[in-house]
Structure formats: structure tokens, C-alpha cells
């Protein structure tokens, strides 16, 4: 393209040596480094056997951008609408760096039928127009450089009142510093997940995730000596901290432990030199912390026969637009039709066989002719 020679690395395990050093140099020079754009991404228990990968954009001897994701063979995904997994060096030519990571992404997705890439909306125009765009509400984002006092003043009156109420009721917050406390919280997590109809994480994987102390913080709320709630924070040291999960006892919600947990997390992030707190959504509970709402955009590339995923998107969009005008049953039918083409299935997995593992340490370097 215009005589440009794109360059990238594709990795499938945590690198060492020069590649790791260049990767970390990029993060150190980035405005928004997150844990899932760091080399430790490959240590995540939840991504085992899910085809985790990273694409590094190269310019000379520098890494200028990083994109991470998962690849199950049929479906390649980078990030979520509430969690893009892409970062740029401040010195990067963003248009060129984006082209590099997209070149690598498409090589990674050579056998896929669908590719989803989520980015912060301020860089959405840099993505190849072949990808179809859909904008999302995004996430509430706090600028921690303002300090805890200034941030607290921006909380809604209701939020400040709930924090004071939790303290008055004797709720305290502490980090989980031993496996026994993590186990106590896990039981709350199980009960919470059942109540909300969510999938329940395996206990071993849960413990392994919380044990990633360099990028995880579990804060526990106690009342009268009993753990009643907790919040999990994912972070990149001196970078972005992200609200990852929360669970609480139903009979303790009147004590307002969740409001206090987020406030203590914000205080911790300010002390530790974190730059931002991404609250992982934009619903009312999170908006009341006073952050800026940062939108995100999904870029979808349908590589399937007959573009069946694009058809599914079209059905969903038309149903959403017509919802006030059509009977509920027709809306349900439209959703059912969309579900038939929602997400590709790996044929091996459908047949009851695991996909062959990606060889450990596979690294590909790509350069266009």
C-alpha cells in the first residue's frame, strides 16, 4: 500500500529476551497500557486452550502497537465492547501501526470465518474499511491523576452517602492476602453467579487467577468479621486498572459494601500511581462515580460463505429498529434467526474433539512483498 512495507510479529506464548524488552518499552511509552496488552496476558488461566495470541507492530527496532486476542480456529476475537485489547506507543505513526497489527491479525485469522476487533472509538477511523463498524456505549473512565479527593467530589450525592453509610455500619475493606480468604470469597462468587444466572468459574482456575499478584487485586469487604463482598481489579503497574468482577451476599447489600469497595480501589490506585480506572461498563451504578464515558467500536470482518454473520447483524439491527412497531413474538423470531448465525463453531469442537493445541512458542514474522 503506497509503497509501505508493514511489519509485525505474531506470538502465542509469553516471549523473553529482546522481544519482551521491546514490548515492555512500548507499554512504558503508551498512554493507556492495560494488563491484557502486556506479556503476562499469556499467563491468564482463563485463556488456556483458547488460542491466545498477540500481534506486535514493528517500526525499525521499536514495537509501536500491541493487539491481543483469542483464536479458536473459526472465530478470532480481540477484546470486548467494554475492554479493547490494543495499545499504541506515543511515538507511533498510528495509521501505520494500525495497518501493521491488522496485517498480522488477518494472517492469524487465515482459517477463521469471523473476526471481531474492539477498539476505543477515537481510533475507529484507522481500521480498514473492509471491517463493518458498530458503536457501543463503552465504559465509565476515571482519571486517577486527579487524586482521590477531587474524584470523590465528583461522585453523585447518593454514591457519597452510601460510602459514608457503609463506614458507619462498620464495613471494612482489606486485600485478600491468603488462600483461605480467597476461598471464602469464592463461595460468595458461586452464590452470586447462581443468583444472576452466570457461569460459575472453577475454583482452581479462580485461585490461579487471583494468585497473579503482579496484575490482580482482590479487595474484600467485611462486616462483623464476616466477608460479605469483594471486587477484583485487573491492572498494569503504573498504567490502567480495570474493574474485572464483583460478588456480594444478597442479605448484605443494605450495608452498601460495593460502593465502599470501589472507593477503596480508587484510593489504592491513586496511591500506586495508576493512571486510569476503567469501570468495565457504563450502567447507572458506575456512572455515579463521575467518570467520563468513553465509547468503543466493534469492527467485524465476515469471512464466512454467503456472509451469514453479516446477515445475522442485519436481522438484529432491523429487529431493534422495528421493536416498538412489531409484536413481541416477531421480535423473538428475529432474535432466534440471528442466533443461528451469531458465532462460528469450530467443526472439531462440534464433533466432540478438542482442537489441536498451538505449538508452544510459535512466532511468526510477517512482511508484505
N, C-alpha and C positions, 0 to 999 in steps of 0.2 A: 504494500500500500504506500504509494507516493515514495517508493524507494526505501522505505523504512524497513529495518531488519529487527523484528521483535525477538525477544529472548526471555526465556523463563526456565525455571526448574519445577518439576513435579516430584513431590515426596510422599511416601506412605509410612514413614516412621520418623520419630524424633531424630534430627540429624546431630552430628557433632562437628568438631573442627571448624574449618573456615565457613562452611555453610551456616552453621549455628551462629557464629560470631557476626556474620553479615546480617542474618535475620534479626538478631537482637539489636544491632546498630540501627536498623530500620525502625524497630519499635521505640528505641530511645529517642528517635528524631520525629516521632509521629505525634499528632495532636490527640488521637483517640485510640491508644493501644488497649485491647481487651485480652482477656485470658485465651479466648478461642482463636485469637490471631497470633498466639505465642507458640514456641516449640512444644511446650507442655500440653498443648492440645491433644497430642498423640498419647498422653498418659491417661486420658479420661476413660474410666471403666465403662461408661455408658456408650462409648463409640467403638468398643471392641467388636470385631466381626461385622462392622458396618461400613467397611471400606473408607475409613478416614483418609483424607489427602490434604495436601497444601500445594498451592501454586505461588511461587515467588517470582515477581517481576525483576529482571536484571537490567541494569544500565551500566555498562563497563564493569567495574568491580563493586558495585553497590546493589543492594536489594532496595527497590523503590516502592514496592507494594506487596501485600500478602493477602491471599484469599484462601480460606479453608472450607472444607465441606465433607460430605459423605457420598459414596458411590456404591449402590447395591447391584450394579450391572445394568439394570433397566432404568433406574432413577438416580439422577445426580442432583444434589441439593447443597446450596451454600447459604447457611443462615436461616432465620425465620423473620416474620414480619416485625417481631419485637426484638430481634437480635441479629443484625447483619454481622457477617464474619469477614470483613475486608478493612484494610487499613493502608494508608499511604504515608510515605516519608514526606516531610515538609519540603524537601528539596526536589521532589519528584515532578516531572512533567506528567501531570495526572492523565492526560489524554493518552499518552504513550504507555504509561504504566497500566492503565485500564486495558488497553489493547493487548498488552503482554499477558496479563492474567487471564483475559478472555481466550486468547490463543491457547494457553495451557489448559483452561477449563474445557474447551472443546476437544482437545486431544484426550483428556481424561474421560470425557463423555463419548468416546468414539463408538461405543456399543449401546449407548443409552437411547431410550425412547422419549425421555423428557428431562429437561434441565431447568431448575429453578434457582435463580440468583436474587438474593435480597440485599439491597444497598440503602444507605441513607439517601433521602430524596435529593439532597443538594448535589449529588454526583450522578443522578439518574441519567442526565443528558450525555454522559460519557460512554454509556453502554451501547453496543452495536444495535442499530435499529431493527435487526432481524428478531430480536427478543421483543415479545409483546409485554407491555407495561400495565401494571395495576398498582395504584397507590393505596397505602394503608395509613391508618391514623398514626401509628408509630408508638413512641414511648415518652413518658414524662422524664425529663432530664434535669438533674440539679448540678449547678456549677459549684463544686466544693471549694474552689479558690476564694469564694466569698466569705468563708468561715462559718462556724456553727451559729453564732449569734444572729448574723444577718440572714441566714437561711431560716432560722426559727421564726424570725419576724414576718417572713413571707408565708408561713403556714396559715391555713384557714383558722378562724377563731375556734371552730369545732375541733380541729386537729390539736391545737394547743391545749384546749380544755380536756381532751381525752388523755393527753400525755400527763397533765397535772393530776388527773383523776387516778390514773394507773399508779403514779408515785404515791399519792395519798393513800391508796388501798394497800400499799406495801409491796407492790410488784417490783422485783429487782431483775436486772439483766446481767448475765455473765457469759463469757465464751465457754463452749464445750471443750474441756481440756483433758478428758479421759474417755475411754471406750464405754464405760458404764453409763455416763451421761448421754452419749450418743445413742446407746441402746434404749434408754428411757424416752428420748425424743423420737426414735424410730417407731415406737409403739403409738405415739401420738400421730405420726405421719401416716401410719397404716389406717388408724381410725378415721382420720381426716379424709384420706383418699377414698375409703369406702363410702363415707357420707356424701362426698362430692361426685362419686361415680368415676373416679380417676384410676388409672392403672397403678398398681402398688409396686414400688421398687423392691428388688430383692435385698434382703438385709446385708448380705456380704458385699454386694456392689455399693450399697448405701454407705457402709463403713469405709470402704475403699475410697469413695468419693470425698467424704468428709476428711479422710486422712491426708488429702492433698493440701497440706498446711500452707504451702507457698502460694496458693491461689484460692483457698476456701476459708471461710469463716462461718462457723455456726454459733449464733447467739441464742441463748436460752432465757426465757422469762420464767421466773419462779414466784410462787405465792405460798406463803406459809410452808416453805421448804419443799414444795412440790413443783415439778416442771409442768407448766401449763401451755407453753407455746414456744416456737422457735422460728428463726429466719436464717436462711442460708444465703451467703453472699459469695459471689464469684468475682475474682479481681485479678488485675495485672498490677504488680507492685509499682507504685508511683504513677499509675495510669488510671484506668476506668474500673470502678467497682459496679457490679450488676446484681440486682435482686434476682436470685435464682429460684427460691422456693420458700414456702411458709406453711406451717401447720399449727393448729391450736385446738385445745379442748373446747367443745361446744359449750360446756357449762361454765367456762371461764371467760367467755367473750365480754361479759359485762364489766370485767376488770380492765378492759382496753389494753391487753398486752401487746397487740400487734402495732398499735400506734407508737408505743414506747420502744418496741424492738427496732423500728425503723429510725427513730430519733437517736437511739444509742448507736446504730450502724452509721448514721451520718456523722455523729461525733467521732467515732472510730476512724472513719475515712478521712476526716479533716486532720486528725492527729497523725495519721500515717502518710499524709502527703498525696492522697488520691486526688485526681483531677475532676472527675465527674461521678455522679451516682445515677446509673440508668435503672429506672424503676420497673423495667420489663413489661410495660403496658401503659395505658392512658385512661383507665376507668376512674370513676369518681374518687374512690379511696386514695388513689395515687395522685390524682390532680390536686388534692387538698394539701399536698406538701409544697405546692407553689412552684414547681419546676416548669421549664419550657417544654412544650410538646413538640418533639422532633419527628416528622413524618418519615416513613420508609416506603420503598417501592420494590415490588416484585417484578423481575424480568424473567419471562418464561419463553423457552425455546422448545417447540413441539417437533420432535424428530420422528414421530410415530407414522405408521401407514395411515393415510387418509386424515391425518391431523386430528385424531379423535379427542385429544385433550383440549385443543382449541375449540372444538365443537362443544365439549363439556363446559368450558368457560362461557361460551356464547349463551348456552341454555341457562346457566346460572345468572348471568347478567340480565337476560331478558326477564327471567322469573322475578328477580329482585325489583326491576323497574315496574313490572306489572302487578306486584303483590297487592297493592291497595285496590286493584280493579278486578282481580280474578278470585274465584272460590278457593278456599284453603286446600281442597283436595287436589286441584290442579297444580298448586304450588308444591304440594308433596310429591306429585308425579314428576314434576320438573326436577326436584332435588334427587329423586330416585334415578332419573335418566342421567343426571350429572354424575352420580356416584358410580355408574357403570364405566365412566371414562375418567374418573378423578385422578388415579395414580397408577402408574405401570406396576405390574407384578413381575418379579424375576421368575422366569419359567422354571428354573431349578428349584427355587423355594416353593413354587406352587406344586411341584411334583413330590414334595416332601424331602428334598435333598438340600443340604447346605451348599451354598456357593463355595467354590474353591477359594481358599484364602489367598490374598495378595501376597506375593513373596516378600518377606521381611527386607526392608531396606531398599526396595526398588526405587530408583531415582531416574527420572528421565529429564533430559535437557532438550529443549526444542528451539530450533532456529528456522525461520522461514527461508525458502530458497531465494 
